Amino acid sequence: MKVSFLAMNAYEGPAPGIEIWPAFPESCDPVIASQSIQHALDLSVHAEQLGFDWVSVSEHHYAPYMMTPNPVVFAGALTQVLKKARIALLGPLVPLVNPVRLAEELAMLDALSGGRLEVLFLRGTPNEHKTYDTKSADTRGMTQEGIDLVLKAWTEPQPFSWEGEHYQFSKVAVWPRPLQKPHPRVYGSGNSEESVLFAAQRGMGIAFSFAPPEVVKKWVQLFHDEANKCGWQPGPEHVIYRGIAFAGDSDDDAMAQMGAYFGQKAEEQALFQSQAMGGPPVVPLISQPYFVGGPSTLIERFEVLRDCGVGVVDMAFGVGTHDQKLSSLGVFAECVLPAVHRM
């Protein structure tokens, strides 16, 4: 199995919780924001040095838990400081951007990284669709058509026009072309039957966030069945799983550190309770993260995912202070990562 470090870009000062969206800009101290982003870069480099296979970035808006409104910008910075790790956009939110511009920018990133790019195209949660007043009812169609357009823009050798339901372009001719041939590996959502079938029919991988293992196993089986009908065989590398992580010396140590951190954050967030709610849905494996515990517990949980068909695990070390994250990464790299790489 391969392991990815999610560069959270979380704001490290007092801020509203995930359930509050949009977070009021007055809560953001620009100095703290700048320091937080630099810490995310530093942690990304450290993760590569510790042996993580990928470093990933994701797109979120109007929120302190991930200050990455444009993951392409942060990924561009990563191409200049990471030397071996693959750089994964997990992912750009297709309905919020021009898909031709996205194809151009991602091809440029692939060139900047020396062909180390991985891409998960996502639809986004309902609150994200409100960022630029995109109609939620259109977002599934926009995502699927946008993916098809990006893939054609990467592979079509001649300029072409596009007349779709959601996008119309008289001329498309992407420069530069992706370094990887025919293009970087592409993933789609694995969170619904329609999305799984769409990905399998196009030779894409699938990805899950915060899903119970039994759900992952069901959708991975559907993915394999549909891919076989389409004449290809996915491997473990075609299935990504994301979870929140905190590694301690023992289960009790990990839970105690997490509890102390969340207690402190609860006191801070009481200051923001008058702000409007409306954030993304908080599923159980966000409020009670899957990858929390000592080394033996974490290894067992990786084994469960391996048996479900997962080959890449994207880990969000988003709990704790900067020093706690460094400590957690160190425990994970020393006591868990070698066992996971052998799976």
Disulfide bonds with the S-S distance in Angstrom:
none
